[in-house]
Amino acid sequence: MAANKNNKALNVPPLRFPEFTEEWEETTLGKISEIKKGSGISKDQLSEQGSPCILYGELYTKYKSEIINEVYSRTELDSPSLVKSKANDVIIPCSGETAIDISTARCIPCNNILLGGDLNIIRLKYDNGGFFAYQLNGARKKDIARVAQGVSVVHLYGENLKQIRVYHPAIEEQKKLAEFIALLDERIATQNKIIEKLETLIKALSHKLTSQKEPNTLLKDCLVCHSSTLLENNVKEKGKYPVYGATGICGYTDENDISGDAILIIKDGASVGTATYATGKYSVIGTLNYLQSSQDNYLLPYIYYSLKAFNFAPYITGMAIPHIYFRDYGKAKIWCPDIVEQKRITTALSTMDFKLQIEQNILRNLISQKQYLLSNLFI
């Protein structure tokens, strides 16, 4: 891998494999591909048997890498109106929650995968699908966001995608770039599995250690619940204090709303009830509540581990968007031993949490490396 000294004068990326020297060609997606739509398959039409299929929402939840090597869903639907993939297709959602997140392109390297509705299918004529999935998710992400339409729900139409300006080198360079970044994706996938196993172990141990006896303490007697009105679109990329969202730190602000330790609880959405622990000075967006200790005889870290093992299911309300309220689950009881036992349990579990934080830092570094490559290996 070498840096290009003349990249400002030529259509070449900042970093490049040294054996390639030709300029990249500038074009549009409409000129190098056919863009079509998938056909409707709903969640309730999925089954354990049948043909492999992909729904648009799964691009946000199940398929984290640009190249799909395993299809997770199946359906027994059999209709001539269903749309099947061709190897090398690139798919991207037709709708999403935000303009920037809708640029979630994935390449399907195999034929005959059923493609659900609300999917744009970019069927390239000669180019490498993996290369273009990486380019659309990196260098073209903001371009796609600009042509997406809507406010509460954002839509991305095929006609708009056709106008997206793209760059491509010779097919050999496309393949090498895609294969190179795919190796990093494999490492990221492995790291995610390590973290998932650790999280499962911590949750199981939390349940074992914090439920040794009958519940004896109301949550509302241990905690005070606070809300936030901070919106994610008001959060900056840089700032003095971190801002926590549903997936961790989502940005920064110059003024903090919270000081000290708190348990952060996701109060709505797919991850409702997920608990994390925060300390120092920070803020949270409105999708989180933050819980602070109400009495000195309860260790907040101990309550945190109790909530990691807590069953929120009976307290979830809402159909389309699940939601929990402290006024409801605050009436539940947990087992709270004396302060000495709380410290013993907290010490044991926090040791494992420290290991988890190390693995999460490794993951963040790997993702940062990938973002750097997507920014510098493409125009």
C-alpha positions in Angstrom: 0.0 0.0 0.0 1.5 3.4 -1.0 0.4 7.0 -0.8 -0.1 8.9 -4.0 1.8 12.1 -4.2 -0.1 13.3 -7.3 -3.6 12.4 -6.1 -4.7 16.0 -6.3 -4.0 16.1 -10.0 -5.3 12.7 -11.0 -8.4 10.7 -10.4 -6.8 8.3 -8.0 -7.3 7.7 -4.2 -4.8 8.8 -1.5 -3.8 5.2 -0.8 -3.3 2.6 -3.5 -1.6 -0.8 -4.2 1.7 0.1 -5.9 1.1 -2.2 -8.9 -1.9 -0.1 -10.1 -1.2 3.3 -11.8 -4.0 4.0 -14.2 -6.5 6.8 -13.4 -10.0 5.9 -12.1 -12.9 6.5 -14.4 -15.6 8.9 -13.3 -19.2 7.9 -14.1 -22.7 7.6 -12.6 -24.4 4.5 -11.2 -27.0 4.8 -13.9 -24.4 4.3 -16.6 -22.8 1.2 -15.2 -25.8 -0.6 -13.7 -29.5 -1.4 -14.0 -31.4 -0.3 -10.8 -34.6 -2.1 -9.9 -36.6 -2.9 -6.8 -37.3 -6.1 -4.8 -40.7 -7.5 -4.2 -42.7 -7.7 -0.9 -41.8 -10.3 1.6 -43.0 -9.6 5.2 -41.6 -10.8 8.5 -44.6 -13.0 9.1 -43.9 -14.8 5.8 -40.5 -16.0 7.0 -40.1 -19.7 7.9 -37.5 -22.2 8.9 -37.6 -23.9 5.5 -37.8 -22.6 2.0 -35.8 -20.3 -0.2 -33.2 -17.9 1.3 -34.3 -14.3 1.4 -33.3 -10.9 2.6 -35.6 -8.2 4.0 -34.6 -4.5 3.9 -34.6 -4.1 7.7 -32.0 -6.9 8.0 -29.4 -4.7 6.4 -29.5 -2.6 9.5 -29.7 -5.4 12.0 -28.2 -8.7 10.7 -25.7 -7.9 7.9 -22.9 -5.8 9.4 -20.4 -6.4 6.6 -20.6 -5.1 3.0 -20.3 -8.6 1.5 -23.1 -11.0 2.5 -21.5 -14.5 3.0 -24.5 -16.1 4.8 -28.2 -15.5 4.4 -30.1 -15.8 7.7 -33.8 -15.8 6.6 -36.0 -18.1 4.6 -39.5 -18.1 3.1 -41.8 -20.7 1.6 -43.3 -18.1 -0.7 -43.3 -19.2 -4.3 -44.5 -16.6 -6.8 -43.3 -15.5 -10.2 -43.4 -11.9 -9.0 -40.6 -12.4 -6.5 -37.2 -11.0 -7.4 -34.1 -13.1 -7.2 -30.6 -11.9 -6.9 -27.8 -12.3 -9.5 -24.3 -12.9 -8.2 -22.6 -9.5 -7.7 -25.8 -7.5 -7.0 -25.6 -4.6 -4.6 -28.6 -3.9 -2.5 -29.4 -0.8 -0.5 -32.6 0.1 1.4 -35.4 2.2 -0.1 -36.3 3.7 3.3 -34.8 4.3 6.7 -34.8 6.4 9.8 -32.1 8.9 8.7 -30.6 10.1 5.4 -27.1 9.2 6.5 -28.0 5.7 7.7 -29.8 4.8 4.6 -26.5 4.4 2.8 -26.2 0.8 3.9 -25.1 -1.1 0.8 -24.4 -4.8 0.7 -23.1 -7.1 -2.0 -24.7 -10.5 -2.7 -22.1 -12.8 -4.2 -24.5 -15.6 -5.2 -27.6 -16.2 -7.4 -31.3 -16.8 -6.5 -31.6 -15.1 -3.1 -35.1 -13.7 -2.8 -35.0 -9.9 -2.3 -37.8 -8.3 -0.4 -39.6 -5.1 -1.0 -38.1 -1.7 -0.1 -34.8 -2.8 -1.4 -33.0 -1.0 -4.3 -31.1 -3.5 -6.4 -28.0 -2.2 -8.2 -27.2 -4.8 -10.9 -23.8 -3.9 -12.2 -22.9 -4.6 -15.8 -19.2 -5.3 -15.5 -17.9 -4.0 -12.2 -17.3 -5.7 -8.8 -20.2 -5.6 -6.4 -18.0 -5.7 -3.3 -16.0 -2.8 -4.4 -19.1 -0.7 -5.0 -20.7 -1.7 -1.7 -17.6 -0.4 0.1 -17.5 2.8 -2.0 -21.2 3.6 -1.5 -20.9 3.1 2.3 -17.8 5.2 2.5 -16.9 7.9 -0.1 -20.5 8.2 -1.4 -22.3 8.1 1.9 -23.0 11.8 2.0 -23.8 12.0 -1.7 -26.6 9.4 -1.1 -27.8 11.2 2.0 -28.3 14.4 -0.1 -30.6 12.7 -2.6 -32.6 10.8 0.0 -36.1 12.4 0.6 -38.4 12.7 3.6 -38.3 13.7 7.3 -39.7 11.1 9.8 -39.1 8.3 7.2 -36.4 8.8 4.6 -36.8 7.4 1.1 -34.2 6.6 -1.5 -35.5 6.1 -5.1 -33.8 4.3 -7.9 -34.0 7.4 -10.1 -32.0 9.3 -7.5 -29.4 6.6 -7.2 -28.8 6.7 -10.9 -27.4 10.2 -10.6 -24.8 9.3 -7.9 -21.3 10.0 -9.2 -18.9 7.1 -8.7 -15.4 6.3 -9.6 -14.0 2.9 -10.7 -10.6 1.5 -11.7 -9.8 -1.6 -13.7 -11.7 -4.7 -12.5 -8.5 -6.3 -11.1 -7.9 -3.4 -8.8 -11.6 -3.4 -7.7 -11.3 -7.1 -6.8 -8.1 -6.6 -4.8 -9.5 -3.7 -2.9 -12.7 -5.5 -2.0 -10.8 -8.7 -0.9 -8.4 -6.6 1.2 -11.2 -4.7 3.1 -13.2 -8.0 3.4 -10.3 -9.5 5.5 -10.7 -6.6 8.0 -14.4 -7.3 8.0 -13.8 -10.9 9.0 -11.6 -9.7 11.9 -14.4 -7.3 13.0 -16.9 -10.1 12.8 -14.7 -12.3 15.0 -14.3 -9.4 17.5 -18.1 -9.0 17.6 -18.5 -12.7 18.5 -16.0 -12.4 21.3 -17.9 -9.4 22.7 -21.3 -11.2 22.4 -20.0 -14.3 24.3 -18.6 -12.0 27.1 -21.8 -10.1 27.3 -23.8 -13.4 27.6 -21.5 -14.6 30.3 -21.7 -11.4 32.3 -25.5 -11.3 32.1 -25.7 -15.0 33.2 -23.3 -14.3 36.1 -25.2 -11.1 37.0 -28.4 -13.1 37.3 -26.7 -15.8 39.3 -25.1 -13.5 41.8 -27.8 -10.9 42.2 -30.7 -13.3 42.7 -29.3 -15.7 45.3 -32.3 -14.9 47.6 -35.8 -13.6 47.3 -36.2 -10.0 46.1 -36.5 -7.6 49.0 -36.0 -4.0 47.7 -38.2 -1.9 45.3 -36.2 -0.4 42.5 -37.9 3.0 43.1 -36.4 3.0 46.6 -32.9 2.6 45.2 -33.0 4.9 42.2 -34.2 8.2 40.9 -35.1 8.3 37.2 -34.2 11.3 35.0 -35.1 12.1 31.3 -33.4 14.0 28.6 -34.7 16.1 25.7 -31.4 16.2 23.8 -31.9 15.2 20.1 -29.2 13.2 18.3 -29.2 15.8 15.4 -28.0 18.4 18.0 -25.0 16.4 18.9 -21.6 17.3 17.4 -18.8 15.1 16.0 -16.3 16.9 18.3 -16.7 18.5 21.7 -15.6 18.4 25.3 -18.1 15.9 26.8 -19.4 12.6 25.4 -23.1 12.0 24.5 -24.5 8.5 25.0 -27.1 7.1 22.7 -28.7 3.6 22.2 -25.4 2.2 20.7 -22.9 4.0 23.1 -21.2 7.3 22.5 -23.0 8.9 19.5 -21.2 12.3 19.6 -20.1 15.2 21.8 -21.2 18.5 23.3 -19.5 21.5 24.8 -21.8 21.5 27.8 -22.6 18.4 30.0 -26.0 17.7 31.5 -24.9 15.0 33.9 -22.1 14.7 36.5 -21.3 11.5 38.3 -22.3 7.9 38.0 -25.5 6.8 36.4 -27.2 3.7 34.9 -28.3 4.5 31.4 -31.4 2.6 30.3 -32.7 2.4 26.7 -36.4 3.3 27.2 -37.7 2.6 23.6 -36.8 0.8 20.4 -35.4 -2.6 19.6 -32.9 -2.6 22.4 -35.4 -1.4 25.1 -34.2 -2.2 28.6 -30.5 -2.5 27.8 -28.4 -1.0 30.6 -25.0 0.6 30.5 -22.9 2.4 33.2 -21.5 5.9 32.8 -19.3 8.1 35.0 -17.7 11.5 34.8 -19.4 14.4 32.9 -21.6 13.6 29.9 -25.1 13.9 28.4 -27.6 11.4 27.0 -30.1 11.7 24.1 -33.8 11.4 24.6 -34.0 7.7 23.9 -32.3 7.0 27.2 -33.3 7.5 30.8 -30.5 7.9 33.4 -30.9 6.4 36.8 -29.0 7.7 39.8 -28.8 6.4 43.4 -31.3 7.7 45.9 -29.7 6.3 49.0 -26.1 5.7 50.3 -26.8 2.2 51.4 -27.2 1.0 47.9 -24.2 0.7 45.6 -25.1 1.9 42.1 -22.8 -0.6 40.4 -24.6 -3.4 42.2 -28.0 -2.1 41.0 -26.6 -1.9 37.5 -25.7 -5.6 37.5 -29.1 -6.4 38.9 -30.7 -4.5 36.0 -28.5 -6.3 33.4 -30.2 -9.5 34.6 -33.6 -7.9 35.1 -36.6 -9.1 33.0 -38.1 -6.0 31.5 -40.6 -8.0 29.3 -43.6 -7.6 31.6 -43.2 -3.8 31.7 -42.8 -3.2 27.9 -45.7 -1.3 26.3 -46.4 -0.3 22.7 -46.7 -2.4 19.5 -44.8 -0.7 16.7 -42.2 0.8 19.1 -41.7 -1.0 22.4 -41.3 1.3 25.5 -40.6 1.0 29.2 -41.5 3.5 32.0 -39.7 3.7 35.3 -43.1 4.3 37.0 -43.9 0.7 36.0 -40.7 -1.3 36.4 -39.7 0.9 39.4 -42.4 -1.1 41.4 -40.5 -4.3 40.8 -38.3 -5.8 43.5 -34.7 -7.0 43.4 -32.5 -8.8 45.9 -30.3 -6.3 47.7 -27.9 -7.8 50.3 -25.9 -5.9 52.9 -23.2 -3.4 51.7 -20.3 -5.9 52.2 -22.0 -8.5 49.9 -22.9 -5.8 47.4 -19.2 -4.9 47.2 -18.1 -8.5 46.8 -20.5 -9.2 44.0 -19.7 -5.9 42.3 -16.0 -6.5 42.4 -16.3 -10.0 40.8 -18.5 -8.7 38.0 -16.6 -5.5 37.4 -13.5 -7.5 36.7 -15.3 -9.2 33.8 -16.7 -5.8 32.7 -13.2 -4.5 32.5 -12.3 -7.4 30.1 -15.3 -6.5 28.1 -14.3 -2.9 27.8 -10.8 -4.0 26.5 -12.5 -6.1 23.8 -14.9 -3.2 22.9 -11.9 -0.9 22.6 -10.3 -3.3 20.2 -13.5 -3.4 18.1 -13.6 0.4 18.0 -10.1 0.5 16.8 -10.8 -2.0 14.1 -13.9 0.0 13.0 -11.8 3.1 13.0 -9.2 1.4 10.8 -11.9 0.4 8.4 -13.3 3.9 8.2 -9.8 5.2 7.5 -9.4 2.8 4.6 -12.9 3.6 3.2 -11.9 7.3 3.2 -8.4 6.8 1.7 -8.7 3.8 -0.7 -11.6 5.4 -2.6 -12.1 8.8 -4.4 
